[in-house]
Amino acid sequence: MSKDNSERLVRHSFDPQNPPRPTPEQEAELRALATMPEESIDTSDIPELSDEQLARMVRARGTYRPTKASTSIRLDSDVLAWLKAGGRGWQTRINDILRQEMLKGRVS
């Protein structure tokens, strides 16, 4: 990189665990958007999704990567056999099932 280009190079970093606070202007814009009625939002440039497209939708993988924690868990043997019968990835399936319940707000 030439000296001219390196002088114009700007680097930014973002820590998702510690995001920057919005400016007062950004906060005012967010408040205005939050109070805006949905019918006043122009979505004419967004095509409608068909029922078939909606039925094929799945939660995106790889866009959210939480940290993993190693743990020990005791499962009923028939539950474990059912999970392992699906092949590799049974631990991920456990996590996916628990995440679905978590997102529903269910805690027993």
Phi and psi in degrees as a GROMACS rama.xvg file:
@    title "Ramachandran Plot"
@    xaxis  label "Phi"
@    yaxis  label "Psi"
@TYPE xy
-72.8618  163.665  SER-2
-60.6384  -37.1685  LYS-3
-61.442  -43.1272  ASP-4
-70.1562  -38.6909  ASN-5
-67.6889  -27.3712  SER-6
-72.0724  -24.7614  GLU-7
-93.4404  -8.95788  ARG-8
-70.7628  127.805  LEU-9
-120.61  130.382  VAL-10
-110.871  137.859  ARG-11
-127.379  148.264  HIS-12
-128.996  154.935  SER-13
-138.79  125.563  PHE-14
-103.883  105.702  ASP-15
-62.4333  -20.0967  PRO-16
-79.954  -15.7799  GLN-17
-142.177  67.2215  ASN-18
-68.6122  154.273  PRO-19
-68.7558  149.919  PRO-20
-74.0302  141.621  ARG-21
-66.7675  150.147  PRO-22
-70.9201  163.737  THR-23
-56.8862  -35.8084  PRO-24
-65.7143  -42.7339  GLU-25
-65.7776  -38.9923  GLN-26
-63.2842  -40.5696  GLU-27
-64.2388  -40.3037  ALA-28
-66.3638  -41.3243  GLU-29
-63.7892  -40.2405  LEU-30
-63.0749  -41.9458  ARG-31
-64.2111  -41.9182  ALA-32
-65.7144  -38.138  LEU-33
-66.075  -28.3316  ALA-34
-93.6756  -4.79014  THR-35
-72.064  128.772  MET-36
-65.2528  143.088  PRO-37
-57.8633  -36.5785  GLU-38
-67.4575  -14.5891  GLU-39
-89.2363  -3.40378  SER-40
-85.8584  124.825  ILE-41
-82.816  110.326  ASP-42
-113.397  20.6692  THR-43
-64.7757  -21.3494  SER-44
-89.7666  2.21401  ASP-45
-107.447  118.251  ILE-46
-68.1539  145.419  PRO-47
-68.4895  145.771  GLU-48
-91.8349  139.53  LEU-49
-77.4081  163.525  SER-50
-59.5604  -36.8844  ASP-51
-64.3586  -43.9572  GLU-52
-62.6786  -43.2452  GLN-53
-63.8543  -37.659  LEU-54
-66.8612  -28.7683  ALA-55
-87.9505  -4.13115  ARG-56
-69.4151  140.766  MET-57
-133.483  156.645  VAL-58
-64.2322  132.777  ARG-59
-64.1771  136.153  ALA-60
-106.46  145.666  ARG-61
91.1782  -8.7996  GLY-62
-88.212  -25.7315  THR-63
-123.457  119.788  TYR-64
-124.157  86.9667  ARG-65
-71.229  159.623  PRO-66
-70.6999  149.963  THR-67
-100.525  146.462  LYS-68
-125.086  134.196  ALA-69
-79.9069  134.856  SER-70
-148.29  167.954  THR-71
-115.744  137.111  SER-72
-139.143  141.712  ILE-73
-103.419  122.878  ARG-74
-119.065  151.183  LEU-75
-61.9093  142.486  ASP-76
-61.912  -33.345  SER-77
-71.6788  -32.7821  ASP-78
-67.2082  -44.581  VAL-79
-63.5239  -41.0337  LEU-80
-62.1054  -41.2009  ALA-81
-62.8431  -43.7955  TRP-82
-64.2736  -44.3068  LEU-83
-71.5956  -22.9159  LYS-84
-64.0145  -21.1093  ALA-85
-78.9974  -0.207673  GLY-86
90.0934  -161.932  GLY-87
-56.4588  151.911  ARG-88
92.1665  15.5824  GLY-89
-64.5068  -32.4127  TRP-90
-68.0915  -37.6095  GLN-91
-64.7244  -37.55  THR-92
-64.1265  -39.5505  ARG-93
-58.2076  -48.1136  ILE-94
-61.0319  -43.6438  ASN-95
-62.2751  -42.1048  ASP-96
-63.7068  -44.9938  ILE-97
-65.925  -38.6884  LEU-98
-63.2958  -42.0948  ARG-99
-58.1269  -44.3733  GLN-100
-66.8442  -39.4576  GLU-101
-60.8283  -44.4599  MET-102
-67.2376  -25.078  LEU-103
-78.1671  -10.8328  LYS-104
82.3048  19.8646  GLY-105
-92.0671  128.409  ARG-106
-137.194  127.013  VAL-107
